Amino acid sequence: MNSNYSTPMNEVNVLAKLADMKEEHYHQLVTLSAIMELLIEKGILTRQEIEQKAAELDGFISPPPYPTA
């Protein structure tokens, strides 16, 4: 690996970007959860329908190229 890419500042920048991505992911998850709960509360969807659709969509995703625990 070229030492120009492995400077302490680059590592700090990568970690900062990762932290930003995690925060954005959290906010998206909260928004999605709120929408799902509102749809359930209003009787538009049931929890079972959401779970079934999530399982169906999950079936389209190929397994990750790395081992999972």
Secondary structure, DSSP 8 states (H G I E B T S, - for coil): --GGGS-HHHHHHHHHHHHHHHHHHHHHHHHHHHHHHHHHHTTSS-HHHHHHHHHHHHHHS---SS---
